[in-house]
């Protein structure tokens, strides 16, 4: 990755809403050049997309929950099917396979404690889920996409 590519990636990681024109001014290149670099990075798979960070409190959520999920190892359990189910659940903002103590992780925004309990119940009912553990914290704590870049 060359220097302009690195700057574009860093700029969009910090603020996914940043315009190509603004980035062009920062790297002293034309807007078209920045767009071309961005498109090439997408084609090469270096950028898979951009996202924004929302203030969960301002849109009606009181907290964020982290669900650590263990998949069953028998009866043909498929972690990919569990992951697909998590990705398609309303309020799940991040879902991924993990390496370590648990098989999958899902982060979700929650309205209140009953909503948190209901989400835990829905996750536990996904076919192939063996067990879950979870944590919750107030929505005023920032979750930023740059913390999840791998």
Secondary structure, DSSP 8 states (H G I E B T S, - for coil): --HHHHHHHHHHHH-TT--HHHHHHHHTS-HHHHHHHHHHHHHTTS---------GGGGT--EEEEEEEEE-SSTT--HHHHHHHHHTSTTEEEEEE-SSS-SEEEEEEESSHHHHHHHHHHHHTSTTEEEEEEEEEETTS---GGGG--
